[in-house]
């Protein structure tokens, strides 16, 4: 008798094209399939498909209040990166100013 519990193998991470995602979302939103049925037919996890459907609803203006559209998510990501770079540059300039102020003495 084995002392190890049965473990299920994790499925390798897959990536999907935007066209595939859009088609999967259409099955749910336009053709009326349930998320579970569409996910089973397409060999997807329900959670992935559910997330795609919710994002499509948000992008169409029918999402949950406060949910970010794809464009807003991309802008937020870009702004966070830009903010991080600006903070680094400001810190470099602050250190340089302190260095040169000390050199003058």
Backbone as CSV, one residue per row, in Angstrom:
resi,resn,N_x,N_y,N_z,CA_x,CA_y,CA_z,C_x,C_y,C_z
1,UNK,0.845,-1.183,0.000,0.000,0.000,0.000,0.885,1.239,0.000
2,UNK,0.566,2.161,-0.850,1.355,3.375,-0.987,0.973,4.382,0.080
3,UNK,1.964,5.086,0.589,1.691,6.117,1.598,1.427,7.467,0.965
4,UNK,1.739,7.606,-0.314,1.519,8.875,-0.994,0.078,8.958,-1.487
5,UNK,-0.496,10.106,-1.350,-1.855,10.323,-1.837,-1.838,10.397,-3.357
6,UNK,-2.956,10.081,-3.951,-3.049,10.182,-5.402,-2.965,11.645,-5.803
7,UNK,-2.120,11.917,-6.753,-1.994,13.288,-7.240,-2.379,13.307,-8.712
8,UNK,-3.005,14.372,-9.105,-3.345,14.520,-10.505,-2.248,15.327,-11.171
9,UNK,-1.918,14.922,-12.378,-0.888,15.656,-13.110,-1.456,16.983,-13.569
10,UNK,-0.661,18.016,-13.410,-1.072,19.329,-13.885,-0.934,19.374,-15.397
11,UNK,-1.892,19.990,-16.015,-1.857,20.180,-17.448,-0.825,21.255,-17.754
12,UNK,0.001,21.068,-18.776,0.973,22.115,-19.105,0.251,23.402,-19.499
13,UNK,0.857,24.514,-19.172,0.257,25.821,-19.468,0.152,25.987,-20.979
14,UNK,-1.030,26.367,-21.421,-1.259,26.560,-22.844,-1.561,28.027,-23.111
15,UNK,-1.326,28.443,-24.337,-1.694,29.812,-24.714,-2.664,29.721,-25.885
16,UNK,-3.540,30.693,-25.959,-4.581,30.693,-26.980,-4.571,32.015,-27.721
17,UNK,-4.907,31.955,-28.999,-4.970,33.178,-29.795,-6.213,33.973,-29.399
18,UNK,-6.185,35.247,-29.738,-7.346,36.095,-29.457,-8.564,35.612,-30.248
19,UNK,-8.339,35.101,-31.458,-9.456,34.580,-32.262,-10.103,33.373,-31.591
20,UNK,-9.282,32.487,-31.047,-9.819,31.314,-30.362,-10.645,31.742,-29.149
21,UNK,-10.099,32.678,-28.370,-10.815,33.162,-27.190,-12.138,33.798,-27.589
22,UNK,-12.115,34.607,-28.645,-13.343,35.274,-29.100,-14.380,34.252,-29.544
23,UNK,-13.943,33.211,-30.230,-14.865,32.160,-30.655,-15.468,31.423,-29.475
24,UNK,-14.648,31.152,-28.476,-15.142,30.474,-27.276,-16.156,31.340,-26.544
25,UNK,-15.883,32.631,-26.464,-16.797,33.564,-25.803,-18.114,33.644,-26.573
26,UNK,-18.035,33.652,-27.914,-19.257,33.698,-28.735,-20.154,32.489,-28.472
27,UNK,-19.551,31.326,-28.250,-20.354,30.135,-27.945,-21.239,30.374,-26.728
28,UNK,-20.702,31.069,-25.757,-21.448,31.316,-24.514,-22.422,32.474,-24.677
29,UNK,-21.932,33.603,-25.179,-22.758,34.803,-25.223,-23.778,34.821,-26.355
30,UNK,-23.423,34.307,-27.510,-24.320,34.400,-28.667,-25.088,33.113,-28.938
31,UNK,-24.460,31.971,-28.683,-25.123,30.705,-28.987,-25.799,30.093,-27.766
32,UNK,-25.614,30.714,-26.610,-26.334,30.276,-25.423,-25.812,29.025,-24.737
33,UNK,-24.636,28.562,-25.098,-24.060,27.406,-24.403,-23.668,27.814,-22.987
34,UNK,-23.709,26.882,-22.088,-23.236,27.175,-20.739,-21.711,27.207,-20.766
35,UNK,-21.150,27.880,-19.795,-19.686,27.940,-19.698,-19.132,26.529,-19.554
36,UNK,-19.788,25.712,-18.733,-19.312,24.343,-18.504,-19.325,23.525,-19.793
37,UNK,-20.416,23.621,-20.567,-20.526,22.838,-21.802,-19.509,23.305,-22.839
38,UNK,-19.377,24.615,-22.997,-18.420,25.144,-23.973,-16.990,24.779,-23.579
39,UNK,-16.690,24.885,-22.292,-15.340,24.540,-21.828,-15.049,23.071,-22.085
40,UNK,-16.017,22.225,-21.816,-15.840,20.784,-22.041,-15.630,20.508,-23.529
41,UNK,-16.436,21.135,-24.394,-16.320,20.924,-25.841,-14.972,21.385,-26.388
42,UNK,-14.424,22.450,-25.797,-13.172,23.033,-26.297,-11.945,22.566,-25.513
43,UNK,-12.143,21.673,-24.559,-11.056,21.169,-23.707,-10.359,22.312,-22.965
44,UNK,-11.190,23.165,-22.342,-10.695,24.287,-21.546,-11.111,24.091,-20.097
45,UNK,-10.480,24.837,-19.216,-10.963,24.859,-17.842,-12.110,25.857,-17.777
46,UNK,-13.097,25.540,-16.951,-14.241,26.447,-16.808,-13.800,27.817,-16.330
47,UNK,-12.846,27.831,-15.410,-12.426,29.124,-14.849,-11.810,30.026,-15.920
48,UNK,-11.039,29.456,-16.835,-10.446,30.269,-17.906,-11.526,30.847,-18.800
49,UNK,-12.446,29.999,-19.227,-13.502,30.469,-20.110,-14.393,31.482,-19.401
50,UNK,-14.696,31.238,-18.150,-15.529,32.176,-17.389,-14.859,33.549,-17.313
51,UNK,-13.533,33.550,-17.117,-12.785,34.805,-17.052,-12.842,35.537,-18.395
52,UNK,-12.706,34.790,-19.497,-12.775,35.404,-20.822,-14.154,36.004,-21.067
53,UNK,-15.200,35.289,-20.651,-16.569,35.768,-20.855,-16.802,37.040,-20.042
54,UNK,-16.371,37.053,-18.800,-16.545,38.244,-17.960,-15.795,39.432,-18.534
55,UNK,-14.591,39.198,-19.053,-13.818,40.298,-19.645,-14.508,40.811,-20.901
56,UNK,-15.075,39.919,-21.705,-15.796,40.338,-22.913,-17.018,41.168,-22.538
57,UNK,-17.718,40.773,-21.496,-18.876,41.548,-21.035,-18.425,42.939,-20.566
58,UNK,-17.336,42.986,-19.842,-16.814,44.270,-19.357,-16.415,45.155,-20.530
59,UNK,-15.721,44.582,-21.509,-15.302,45.355,-22.685,-16.505,45.887,-23.459
60,UNK,-17.622,45.169,-23.396,-18.836,45.586,-24.101,-19.685,46.549,-23.267
61,UNK,-19.213,46.878,-22.064,-19.938,47.814,-21.210,-21.018,47.170,-20.357
62,UNK,-20.992,45.852,-20.253,-22.005,45.151,-19.466,-21.380,44.382,-18.301
63,UNK,-20.214,44.811,-17.867,-19.510,44.116,-16.799,-19.922,44.597,-15.427
64,UNK,-19.272,44.038,-14.443,-19.514,44.439,-13.060,-19.036,45.866,-12.851
65,UNK,-19.702,46.611,-11.987,-19.266,47.988,-11.713,-17.820,48.001,-11.195
66,UNK,-17.032,48.877,-11.766,-15.646,49.013,-11.337,-14.678,48.093,-12.052
67,UNK,-15.178,47.159,-12.859,-14.294,46.251,-13.584,-13.595,47.024,-14.704
68,UNK,-12.331,46.715,-14.926,-11.552,47.416,-15.944,-11.677,46.730,-17.293
69,UNK,-11.819,47.536,-18.337,-11.822,46.985,-19.685,-10.395,46.566,-20.039
70,UNK,-10.274,45.837,-21.126,-8.947,45.410,-21.575,-8.065,46.622,-21.856
71,UNK,-8.628,47.633,-22.484,-7.852,48.848,-22.794,-7.403,49.531,-21.502
72,UNK,-8.292,49.583,-20.514,-7.933,50.203,-19.236,-6.856,49.401,-18.514
73,UNK,-6.937,48.084,-18.602,-5.902,47.236,-17.989,-4.543,47.483,-18.635
74,UNK,-4.540,47.573,-19.966,-3.285,47.824,-20.683,-2.715,49.186,-20.323
75,UNK,-3.590,50.193,-20.237,-3.139,51.536,-19.871,-2.587,51.553,-18.447
76,UNK,-3.271,50.872,-17.535,-2.809,50.804,-16.148,-1.437,50.149,-16.066
77,UNK,-1.255,49.073,-16.808,0.038,48.393,-16.826,1.132,49.314,-17.364
78,UNK,0.828,50.022,-18.457,1.800,50.947,-19.050,2.143,52.074,-18.086
79,UNK,1.129,52.623,-17.427,1.359,53.719,-16.488,2.151,53.269,-15.264
80,UNK,1.899,52.062,-14.784,2.676,51.551,-13.648,4.142,51.390,-14.017
81,UNK,4.399,50.890,-15.228,5.781,50.735,-15.681,6.450,52.102,-15.802
82,UNK,5.732,53.050,-16.412,6.265,54.404,-16.569,6.542,55.037,-15.203
83,UNK,5.646,54.841,-14.266,5.813,55.379,-12.912,7.058,54.785,-12.243
84,UNK,7.246,53.495,-12.401,8.409,52.827,-11.808,9.711,53.402,-12.381
85,UNK,9.733,53.617,-13.697,10.922,54.179,-14.345,11.179,55.601,-13.849
86,UNK,10.129,56.407,-13.759,10.282,57.781,-13.284,10.782,57.830,-11.841
87,UNK,10.302,56.928,-11.008,10.776,56.875,-9.619,12.256,56.518,-9.569
88,UNK,12.678,55.569,-10.415,14.092,55.198,-10.463,14.943,56.376,-10.929
89,UNK,14.475,57.079,-11.966,15.223,58.227,-12.472,15.315,59.324,-11.423
90,UNK,14.222,59.573,-10.708,14.221,60.591,-9.652,15.222,60.221,-8.558
91,UNK,15.281,58.955,-8.199,16.211,58.505,-7.165,17.663,58.684,-7.615
92,UNK,17.931,58.398,-8.880,19.282,58.603,-9.426,19.653,60.077,-9.374
93,UNK,18.725,60.940,-9.786,18.993,62.385,-9.760,19.189,62.889,-8.327
94,UNK,18.413,62.373,-7.396,18.556,62.776,-5.989,19.946,62.402,-5.475
95,UNK,20.396,61.199,-5.793,21.724,60.767,-5.351,22.831,61.576,-6.020
96,UNK,22.633,61.893,-7.306,23.638,62.690,-8.018,23.718,64.097,-7.430
97,UNK,22.582,64.684,-7.124,22.568,66.022,-6.530,23.271,66.013,-5.180
98,UNK,23.017,64.982,-4.384,23.678,64.878,-3.074,25.177,64.697,-3.253
99,UNK,25.591,63.908,-4.254,27.003,63.681,-4.502,27.697,64.992,-4.885
100,UNK,27.107,65.733,-5.823,27.730,66.970,-6.286,27.688,68.059,-5.223
101,UNK,26.677,68.073,-4.401,26.626,69.041,-3.298,27.760,68.758,-2.319
102,UNK,28.045,67.483,-2.076,29.113,67.110,-1.159,30.485,67.457,-1.769
103,UNK,30.613,67.330,-3.091,31.858,67.634,-3.785,32.220,69.117,-3.688
104,UNK,31.235,69.992,-3.643,31.466,71.429,-3.612,32.093,71.885,-2.301
105,UNK,31.879,71.156,-1.247,32.372,71.576,0.077,33.843,71.474,0.198
